[in-house]
């Protein structure tokens, strides 16, 4: 395949060298003549283990050459990958001017000689950038539409210092495109890459890279705060994290990473409060850990706000326990939501077949008697009874009970799905 790489920085150089190694014919394009000269000489314009040797190999074999000419890059390829930087401005906003300039140059050449062509954005951009920046720049203004043009987003998942290995064995090969032919072309381009090939929408692909990087930052900060906490308590942080990482069922897994409603139950809130207390006692500030409960409380308040915004008084709640499949109401976020709605004058009814008031006992019964002593009067025995009462249906857990009730709902009943369609575990 004939590929042009626009931008010979870190991502562009590694991508160009690795694709050339995979027997594709690659043209590197950059406005910096010094970078172009170094690549053509088989020398790496940046420090990255193994990159210099690989560039020497692929340029020597004729698989990669570099140029400052956009026209040469477009005319000599069937697919262009834009790998330019997207630095932060002083206010944090992304600077996408380089993407716009490159796209305008590619579009100008394609309008002069229209033909089937694919443009792939590999730079890290916020959702909507392809739509609002890349496509308008490619198409230009006052010019004919380019019907043979397809676009895709292909974020990279490479780490500096191990980028060659990461290119060959990334966690996934992610492609965002609405055009099947673009997906097929990139699947062929990455045929030698050892990773699952995932095709999704353009905006989802743009966002997925940011989610990954934000989570990486969160993990680093979390581990550092745990290290500080362990040090303050005289605990070996490395040993604690070694044990923590052995759990592949819950700790290092997909668990808890489904957007939904707030967490609750008898463990997580209590344990977080205990950590916060211990940190204060040790005169230790833990910004990340200390903001977990406030963030969780905000989810509940947002739920209340959404219900009150309907201006309807009769509310039916599907699910009261802190998660499906249990009758435990202790620290359930839905208990707080229901109590708040009642305090705001709403007439609330609840359906949760797992919660049988007659069987509740021990700490759970005490919690109900203290928090919502009138809970028995709120419970409906059947979905029909709940539906007959409610103007608004609030879904706490997306379980069979909720799905069956929603299937029988009237067209005039508003639905607020706090679970976002996901079953939360905790």
Kinemage of the C-alpha trace (Angstrom):
@kinemage 1
@onewidth
@group {chain A} dominant
@subgroup {mainchain}
@vectorlist {calphas} color= white
{ca unk a 1} P 0.000 0.000 0.000
{ca unk a 2} L 1.184 3.546 -0.743
{ca unk a 3} L 1.024 5.681 2.389
{ca unk a 4} L 2.022 9.253 3.164
{ca unk a 5} L 2.753 10.342 6.730
{ca unk a 6} L 2.243 14.050 7.407
{ca unk a 7} L 4.319 15.145 10.383
{ca unk a 8} L 7.662 13.532 11.206
{ca unk a 9} L 7.606 14.044 14.942
{ca unk a 10} L 7.507 11.212 17.458
{ca unk a 11} L 4.286 9.554 16.272
{ca unk a 12} L 4.916 10.205 12.582
{ca unk a 13} L 8.474 8.882 12.533
{ca unk a 14} L 7.599 5.699 14.397
{ca unk a 15} L 4.506 5.109 12.258
{ca unk a 16} L 6.396 5.718 9.029
{ca unk a 17} L 9.283 3.425 9.964
{ca unk a 18} L 7.047 0.598 11.187
{ca unk a 19} L 4.745 0.702 8.155
{ca unk a 20} L 7.762 0.695 5.848
{ca unk a 21} L 9.126 -2.301 7.752
{ca unk a 22} L 5.802 -4.024 6.998
{ca unk a 23} L 6.534 -3.637 3.261
{ca unk a 24} L 4.310 -0.625 2.601
{ca unk a 25} L 5.655 2.177 0.421
{ca unk a 26} L 5.831 5.216 2.706
{ca unk a 27} L 6.447 8.903 2.049
{ca unk a 28} L 7.118 11.113 5.052
{ca unk a 29} L 6.082 14.761 4.695
{ca unk a 30} L 7.226 17.567 6.983
{ca unk a 31} L 7.725 21.330 6.660
{ca unk a 32} L 11.031 21.070 8.507
{ca unk a 33} L 13.773 20.393 5.946
{ca unk a 34} L 16.209 19.251 8.640
{ca unk a 35} L 13.856 16.442 9.732
{ca unk a 36} L 13.344 15.446 6.109
{ca unk a 37} L 17.080 15.328 5.485
{ca unk a 38} L 17.719 13.229 8.589
{ca unk a 39} L 15.031 10.686 7.691
{ca unk a 40} L 16.325 10.404 4.121
{ca unk a 41} L 19.801 9.820 5.580
{ca unk a 42} L 18.410 6.999 7.727
{ca unk a 43} L 18.894 8.964 10.936
{ca unk a 44} L 16.264 9.481 13.642
{ca unk a 45} L 15.326 13.143 14.261
{ca unk a 46} L 14.424 12.247 17.853
{ca unk a 47} L 15.622 9.939 20.610
{ca unk a 48} L 13.756 6.636 20.709
{ca unk a 49} L 15.391 3.239 21.344
{ca unk a 50} L 15.758 1.294 18.094
{ca unk a 51} L 14.242 3.942 15.837
{ca unk a 52} L 17.537 5.020 14.269
{ca unk a 53} L 18.439 1.477 13.255
{ca unk a 54} L 14.952 0.875 11.845
{ca unk a 55} L 15.003 4.105 9.831
{ca unk a 56} L 18.401 3.206 8.410
{ca unk a 57} L 17.061 -0.213 7.408
{ca unk a 58} L 13.850 0.940 5.704
{ca unk a 59} L 15.337 3.966 3.939
{ca unk a 60} L 18.237 1.856 2.735
{ca unk a 61} L 15.790 -0.662 1.296
{ca unk a 62} L 13.789 2.079 -0.438
{ca unk a 63} L 10.634 1.565 1.604
{ca unk a 64} L 10.663 5.060 3.104
{ca unk a 65} L 11.579 8.470 1.789
{ca unk a 66} L 10.805 11.961 3.036
{ca unk a 67} L 9.891 15.266 1.392
{ca unk a 68} L 8.722 18.775 2.209
{ca unk a 69} L 6.245 18.679 -0.685
{ca unk a 70} L 2.559 18.083 0.098
{ca unk a 71} L 1.901 17.576 -3.606
{ca unk a 72} L 4.507 14.814 -3.756
{ca unk a 73} L 3.084 13.191 -0.631
{ca unk a 74} L -0.488 13.132 -1.977
{ca unk a 75} L 0.314 12.156 -5.545
{ca unk a 76} L 2.531 9.292 -4.376
{ca unk a 77} L -0.012 7.718 -2.023
{ca unk a 78} L -3.547 6.368 -1.734
{ca unk a 79} L -3.831 7.068 1.991
{ca unk a 80} L -2.545 9.949 4.081
{ca unk a 81} L -2.000 9.772 7.835
{ca unk a 82} L -1.930 13.094 9.674
{ca unk a 83} L 0.414 12.815 12.667
{ca unk a 84} L 1.051 16.458 13.529
{ca unk a 85} L 1.112 17.770 17.084
{ca unk a 86} L -1.886 19.218 18.926
{ca unk a 87} L -0.269 21.242 21.727
{ca unk a 88} L -2.135 23.075 24.487
{ca unk a 89} L -2.718 26.796 24.363
{ca unk a 90} L -2.341 28.820 27.573
{ca unk a 91} L -6.023 28.252 28.449
{ca unk a 92} L -5.799 24.484 27.879
{ca unk a 93} L -7.528 24.580 24.498
{ca unk a 94} L -6.018 22.339 21.825
{ca unk a 95} L -4.121 24.048 19.049
{ca unk a 96} L -5.322 22.290 15.875
{ca unk a 97} L -3.870 24.782 13.409
{ca unk a 98} L -1.342 22.230 12.135
{ca unk a 99} L -4.123 19.750 11.367
{ca unk a 100} L -6.030 22.444 9.526
{ca unk a 101} L -3.002 23.498 7.465
{ca unk a 102} L -2.096 19.942 6.485
{ca unk a 103} L -5.710 19.120 5.597
{ca unk a 104} L -6.042 22.252 3.493
{ca unk a 105} L -2.924 21.262 1.553
{ca unk a 106} L -4.161 17.699 0.998
{ca unk a 107} L -7.613 18.924 -0.023
{ca unk a 108} L -6.198 21.409 -2.492
{ca unk a 109} L -4.227 18.685 -4.265
{ca unk a 110} L -7.242 16.356 -4.335
{ca unk a 111} L -9.510 19.037 -5.788
{ca unk a 112} L -6.980 19.647 -8.548
{ca unk a 113} L -6.899 15.922 -9.416
{ca unk a 114} L -9.933 14.137 -7.856
{ca unk a 115} L -9.546 10.415 -7.183
{ca unk a 116} L -10.372 7.893 -4.458
{ca unk a 117} L -8.374 8.835 -1.383
{ca unk a 118} L -8.430 8.201 2.362
{ca unk a 119} L -7.276 10.632 5.032
{ca unk a 120} L -6.578 9.209 8.480
{ca unk a 121} L -6.233 11.460 11.522
{ca unk a 122} L -3.751 9.922 13.938
{ca unk a 123} L -3.200 13.031 16.073
{ca unk a 124} L -4.917 13.173 19.454
{ca unk a 125} L -8.015 15.390 19.167
{ca unk a 126} L -11.200 16.028 21.097
{ca unk a 127} L -14.523 14.616 19.857
{ca unk a 128} L -15.904 16.696 17.004
{ca unk a 129} L -12.532 17.804 15.631
{ca unk a 130} L -12.732 15.592 12.546
{ca unk a 131} L -16.161 16.983 11.787
{ca unk a 132} L -15.478 20.635 12.573
{ca unk a 133} L -11.835 21.022 11.526
{ca unk a 134} L -10.525 18.191 9.354
{ca unk a 135} L -13.422 17.763 6.925
{ca unk a 136} L -14.037 21.483 6.257
{ca unk a 137} L -10.309 21.994 5.665
{ca unk a 138} L -10.168 19.064 3.248
{ca unk a 139} L -13.247 20.152 1.292
{ca unk a 140} L -12.467 23.871 1.226
{ca unk a 141} L -15.041 26.549 0.476
{ca unk a 142} L -16.805 27.247 -2.787
{ca unk a 143} L -15.389 24.105 -4.346
{ca unk a 144} L -16.953 20.869 -5.605
{ca unk a 145} L -17.630 18.064 -3.140
{ca unk a 146} L -15.046 15.253 -3.039
{ca unk a 147} L -17.247 12.136 -3.341
{ca unk a 148} L -14.296 9.741 -3.438
{ca unk a 149} L -12.804 11.059 -0.198
{ca unk a 150} L -13.096 8.964 2.973
{ca unk a 151} L -11.828 9.859 6.430
{ca unk a 152} L -10.996 7.905 9.564
{ca unk a 153} L -9.578 8.462 13.024
{ca unk a 154} L -6.814 6.119 14.158
{ca unk a 155} L -5.437 7.050 17.609
{ca unk a 156} L -2.055 5.672 18.583
{ca unk a 157} L -1.384 3.858 21.845
{ca unk a 158} L 2.405 4.122 21.950
{ca unk a 159} L 4.606 5.060 24.882
{ca unk a 160} L 7.818 6.975 24.409
{ca unk a 161} L 10.726 4.665 25.121
{ca unk a 162} L 8.888 1.537 23.980
{ca unk a 163} L 7.067 2.818 20.894
{ca unk a 164} L 8.360 0.260 18.397
{ca unk a 165} L 7.145 -2.615 20.557
{ca unk a 166} L 3.888 -0.796 21.283
{ca unk a 167} L 3.273 -0.227 17.560
{ca unk a 168} L 3.685 -3.920 16.824
{ca unk a 169} L 1.665 -5.067 19.852
{ca unk a 170} L -0.757 -2.336 20.967
{ca unk a 171} L -3.724 -3.094 23.245
{ca unk a 172} L -6.056 -2.558 20.281
{ca unk a 173} L -5.991 -1.147 16.781
{ca unk a 174} L -8.723 1.477 16.975
{ca unk a 175} L -10.361 2.929 13.872
{ca unk a 176} L -13.200 5.408 13.860
{ca unk a 177} L -14.977 5.782 10.548
{ca unk a 178} L -18.432 5.671 9.028
{ca unk a 179} L -16.981 4.411 5.739
{ca unk a 180} L -16.578 0.616 5.472
{ca unk a 181} L -13.888 1.018 2.823
{ca unk a 182} L -11.740 3.075 5.198
{ca unk a 183} L -11.993 0.361 7.832
{ca unk a 184} L -11.081 -2.321 5.299
{ca unk a 185} L -8.101 -0.290 4.109
{ca unk a 186} L -6.745 0.196 7.627
{ca unk a 187} L -7.312 -3.438 8.480
{ca unk a 188} L -5.079 -4.287 5.518
{ca unk a 189} L -2.536 -1.631 6.516
{ca unk a 190} L -2.223 -3.111 10.018
{ca unk a 191} L -2.386 -6.760 8.964
{ca unk a 192} L 0.930 -7.510 10.675
{ca unk a 193} L 0.010 -5.753 13.938
{ca unk a 194} L -0.748 -8.168 16.774
{ca unk a 195} L -3.895 -6.634 18.321
{ca unk a 196} L -7.693 -6.821 18.112
{ca unk a 197} L -9.036 -4.581 15.332
{ca unk a 198} L -11.827 -2.371 16.656
{ca unk a 199} L -13.925 -0.161 14.379
{ca unk a 200} L -16.296 2.382 15.868
{ca unk a 201} L -17.673 5.855 15.165
{ca unk a 202} L -15.353 8.787 14.578
{ca unk a 203} L -16.356 10.599 17.781
{ca unk a 204} L -16.033 7.454 19.886
{ca unk a 205} L -12.503 6.888 18.564
{ca unk a 206} L -11.562 10.511 19.252
{ca unk a 207} L -12.848 10.255 22.826
{ca unk a 208} L -11.410 6.800 23.561
{ca unk a 209} L -7.851 8.133 23.424
{ca unk a 210} L -8.667 10.826 25.974
{ca unk a 211} L -10.395 8.327 28.243
{ca unk a 212} L -7.302 6.114 28.125
{ca unk a 213} L -4.904 8.935 28.939
{ca unk a 214} L -7.100 10.335 31.716
{ca unk a 215} L -7.347 6.889 33.293
{ca unk a 216} L -3.580 6.428 33.054
{ca unk a 217} L -3.125 9.757 34.846
{ca unk a 218} L -5.681 8.713 37.471
{ca unk a 219} L -3.863 5.414 38.072
{ca unk a 220} L -0.525 7.145 38.537
{ca unk a 221} L -1.998 9.696 40.933
{ca unk a 222} L -3.921 7.002 42.813
{ca unk a 223} L -0.787 4.886 43.226
{ca unk a 224} L 1.198 7.908 44.409
{ca unk a 225} L -1.458 8.843 46.989
{ca unk a 226} L -1.540 5.239 48.224
{ca unk a 227} L 2.253 5.416 48.494
{ca unk a 228} L 2.035 8.576 50.586
{ca unk a 229} L -0.665 7.021 52.772
{ca unk a 230} L 1.299 3.811 53.321
{ca unk a 231} L 4.412 5.766 54.216
{ca unk a 232} L 2.464 7.801 56.774
{ca unk a 233} L 1.118 4.622 58.367
{ca unk a 234} L 4.404 2.727 58.266
{ca unk a 235} L 3.252 0.267 55.593
{ca unk a 236} L 5.332 -1.082 52.696
{ca unk a 237} L 3.596 0.522 49.689
{ca unk a 238} L 5.312 -1.730 47.143
{ca unk a 239} L 4.136 -4.847 48.936
{ca unk a 240} L 0.591 -3.504 49.279
{ca unk a 241} L 0.388 -2.726 45.552
{ca unk a 242} L 1.957 -6.080 44.657
{ca unk a 243} L -0.882 -7.807 46.494
{ca unk a 244} L -3.459 -5.412 45.025
{ca unk a 245} L -2.302 -6.212 41.484
{ca unk a 246} L -2.727 -9.950 42.023
{ca unk a 247} L -6.512 -9.484 41.881
{ca unk a 248} L -7.398 -9.842 38.197
{ca unk a 249} L -11.094 -10.412 38.879
{ca unk a 250} L -12.018 -7.005 40.308
{ca unk a 251} L -8.974 -4.739 40.695
{ca unk a 252} L -7.308 -5.158 37.292
{ca unk a 253} L -10.326 -5.887 35.126
{ca unk a 254} L -13.393 -4.416 33.430
{ca unk a 255} L -15.270 -4.316 36.751
{ca unk a 256} L -16.675 -0.939 37.877
{ca unk a 257} L -15.884 0.724 34.547
{ca unk a 258} L -19.434 0.933 33.220
{ca unk a 259} L -20.960 4.423 33.417
{ca unk a 260} L -24.099 4.325 35.533
{ca unk a 261} L -25.378 5.794 38.787
{ca unk a 262} L -23.716 6.450 42.133
{ca unk a 263} L -22.237 3.633 44.219
{ca unk a 264} L -23.467 2.697 47.673
{ca unk a 265} L -23.665 -0.262 50.036
{ca unk a 266} L -22.042 -1.082 53.327
{ca unk a 267} L -18.422 -1.145 52.078
{ca unk a 268} L -17.266 1.533 49.658
{ca unk a 269} L -18.675 4.674 51.356
{ca unk a 270} L -17.674 3.490 54.826
{ca unk a 271} L -14.160 2.541 53.785
{ca unk a 272} L -13.573 5.801 51.945
{ca unk a 273} L -14.646 7.776 54.998
{ca unk a 274} L -12.276 5.708 57.129
{ca unk a 275} L -9.400 6.453 54.749
{ca unk a 276} L -10.204 10.162 54.800
{ca unk a 277} L -10.281 10.171 58.611
{ca unk a 278} L -6.993 8.292 58.876
{ca unk a 279} L -5.377 10.686 56.397
{ca unk a 280} L -6.518 13.716 58.402
{ca unk a 281} L -5.211 12.101 61.569
{ca unk a 282} L -1.831 11.706 59.873
{ca unk a 283} L -1.901 15.333 58.617
{ca unk a 284} L -1.903 13.979 55.067
{ca unk a 285} L -3.680 15.527 52.083
{ca unk a 286} L -5.056 13.050 49.535
{ca unk a 287} L -6.760 15.146 46.819
{ca unk a 288} L -7.886 12.251 44.603
{ca unk a 289} L -9.188 9.933 47.324
{ca unk a 290} L -10.857 12.790 49.189
{ca unk a 291} L -12.880 13.786 46.134
{ca unk a 292} L -14.382 10.354 45.410
{ca unk a 293} L -17.317 10.686 47.804
{ca unk a 294} L -18.138 14.290 46.786
{ca unk a 295} L -18.112 13.213 43.156
{ca unk a 296} L -20.390 10.287 44.000
{ca unk a 297} L -22.758 12.622 45.895
{ca unk a 298} L -22.891 14.855 42.823
{ca unk a 299} L -24.262 11.939 40.793
{ca unk a 300} L -27.156 11.673 43.247
{ca unk a 301} L -27.843 15.416 43.184
{ca unk a 302} L -27.823 15.389 39.389
{ca unk a 303} L -30.417 12.614 39.490
{ca unk a 304} L -32.635 14.669 41.783
{ca unk a 305} L -32.235 17.701 39.531
{ca unk a 306} L -33.263 15.740 36.451
{ca unk a 307} L -36.422 14.467 38.139
{ca unk a 308} L -37.413 17.876 39.501
{ca unk a 309} L -36.808 19.459 36.101
{ca unk a 310} L -39.745 17.470 34.698
{ca unk a 311} L -42.122 19.535 36.873
{ca unk a 312} L -44.133 16.380 37.496
{ca unk a 313} L -45.022 15.263 41.000
{ca unk a 314} L -45.892 11.553 40.806
{ca unk a 315} L -42.632 9.595 40.585
{ca unk a 316} L -42.149 5.847 40.183
{ca unk a 317} L -38.731 4.461 41.123
{ca unk a 318} L -37.517 1.147 39.703
{ca unk a 319} L -34.940 -0.241 42.126
{ca unk a 320} L -34.181 0.860 45.670
{ca unk a 321} L -31.327 -1.388 46.838
{ca unk a 322} L -27.774 -0.211 46.183
{ca unk a 323} L -27.393 -2.772 43.394
{ca unk a 324} L -29.600 -5.370 41.692
{ca unk a 325} L -29.955 -8.820 43.179
{ca unk a 326} L -29.793 -7.680 46.814
{ca unk a 327} L -32.200 -6.265 49.403
{ca unk a 328} L -29.504 -4.176 51.097
{ca unk a 329} L -30.617 -0.557 51.406
{ca unk a 330} L -27.724 0.626 53.561
{ca unk a 331} L -26.209 3.730 51.960
{ca unk a 332} L -28.108 3.083 48.758
{ca unk a 333} L -27.943 6.220 46.606
{ca unk a 334} L -31.565 5.606 45.662
{ca unk a 335} L -32.624 5.900 49.306
{ca unk a 336} L -31.114 9.388 49.423
{ca unk a 337} L -32.653 10.279 46.068
{ca unk a 338} L -36.113 9.111 47.183
{ca unk a 339} L -35.832 10.926 50.511
{ca unk a 340} L -34.790 14.136 48.750
{ca unk a 341} L -37.643 13.922 46.265
{ca unk a 342} L -40.140 13.413 49.092
{ca unk a 343} L -38.698 16.439 50.835
{ca unk a 344} L -39.241 18.431 47.625
{ca unk a 345} L -42.930 17.514 47.607
{ca unk a 346} L -42.889 14.590 45.187
{ca unk a 347} L -45.287 11.655 45.602
{ca unk a 348} L -42.950 8.684 45.274
{ca unk a 349} L -43.644 4.976 44.806
{ca unk a 350} L -40.986 2.268 44.575
{ca unk a 351} L -40.801 -1.165 42.970
{ca unk a 352} L -37.983 -3.488 44.043
{ca unk a 353} L -38.926 -7.129 44.339
{ca unk a 354} L -35.648 -7.947 46.067
{ca unk a 355} L -36.612 -5.672 48.929
{ca unk a 356} L -39.117 -7.414 51.144
{ca unk a 357} L -39.843 -5.231 54.139
{ca unk a 358} L -41.063 -8.181 56.179
{ca unk a 359} L -37.708 -9.979 55.782
{ca unk a 360} L -35.446 -7.046 56.507
{ca unk a 361} L -33.587 -7.386 59.755
{ca unk a 362} L -30.476 -6.511 61.695
{ca unk a 363} L -28.415 -3.543 60.563
{ca unk a 364} L -30.471 -3.211 57.394
{ca unk a 365} L -33.713 -2.823 59.363
{ca unk a 366} L -32.097 -0.287 61.669
{ca unk a 367} L -30.909 1.699 58.682
{ca unk a 368} L -34.431 1.857 57.266
{ca unk a 369} L -35.974 2.820 60.580
{ca unk a 370} L -33.485 5.681 60.925
{ca unk a 371} L -33.310 6.901 57.326
{ca unk a 372} L -36.729 6.241 55.757
{ca unk a 373} L -39.042 4.788 58.402
{ca unk a 374} L -42.030 5.155 56.064
{ca unk a 375} L -40.428 3.061 53.307
{ca unk a 376} L -43.067 0.340 53.602
{ca unk a 377} L -45.753 2.783 52.507
{ca unk a 378} L -43.767 3.624 49.364
{ca unk a 379} L -43.384 0.066 48.087
{ca unk a 380} L -45.509 -1.293 45.238
{ca unk a 381} L -46.152 -5.005 44.951
{ca unk a 382} L -46.444 -5.039 41.166
{ca unk a 383} L -45.218 -3.120 38.132
{ca unk a 384} L -48.843 -2.372 37.212
{ca unk a 385} L -49.343 -0.573 40.522
{ca unk a 386} L -46.197 1.509 39.979
{ca unk a 387} L -47.151 2.351 36.403
{ca unk a 388} L -50.656 3.361 37.439
{ca unk a 389} L -49.171 5.902 39.862
{ca unk a 390} L -46.194 7.369 38.001
{ca unk a 391} L -45.906 10.305 35.653
{ca unk a 392} L -42.133 9.884 35.684
{ca unk a 393} L -40.277 6.572 35.853
{ca unk a 394} L -36.791 6.666 37.386
{ca unk a 395} L -34.598 3.652 36.601
{ca unk a 396} L -31.943 2.873 39.187
{ca unk a 397} L -30.813 -0.523 37.883
{ca unk a 398} L -31.179 -1.842 34.359
{ca unk a 399} L -32.382 -5.308 35.371
{ca unk a 400} L -35.202 -7.576 34.200
{ca unk a 401} L -37.651 -5.913 36.570
{ca unk a 402} L -36.952 -2.497 35.048
{ca unk a 403} L -36.966 -3.735 31.464
{ca unk a 404} L -40.358 -5.419 31.867
{ca unk a 405} L -41.860 -2.362 33.540
{ca unk a 406} L -40.537 -0.029 30.869
{ca unk a 407} L -41.913 -2.273 28.142
{ca unk a 408} L -45.376 -1.765 29.638
{ca unk a 409} L -45.007 1.992 30.194
{ca unk a 410} L -47.435 4.425 28.604
{ca unk a 411} L -46.256 6.868 25.914
{ca unk a 412} L -47.025 9.819 28.192
{ca unk a 413} L -44.732 8.587 30.972
{ca unk a 414} L -41.291 10.199 31.057
{ca unk a 415} L -38.324 7.882 31.679
{ca unk a 416} L -35.146 8.966 33.436
{ca unk a 417} L -32.580 6.176 33.219
{ca unk a 418} L -29.997 6.849 35.923
{ca unk a 419} L -28.346 3.496 35.174
{ca unk a 420} L -27.570 4.643 31.610
{ca unk a 421} L -28.545 1.153 30.536
{ca unk a 422} L -25.675 -0.417 32.490
{ca unk a 423} L -25.844 -2.821 35.417
{ca unk a 424} L -23.597 -1.499 38.155
{ca unk a 425} L -21.826 -3.813 40.572
{ca unk a 426} L -20.270 -2.800 43.834
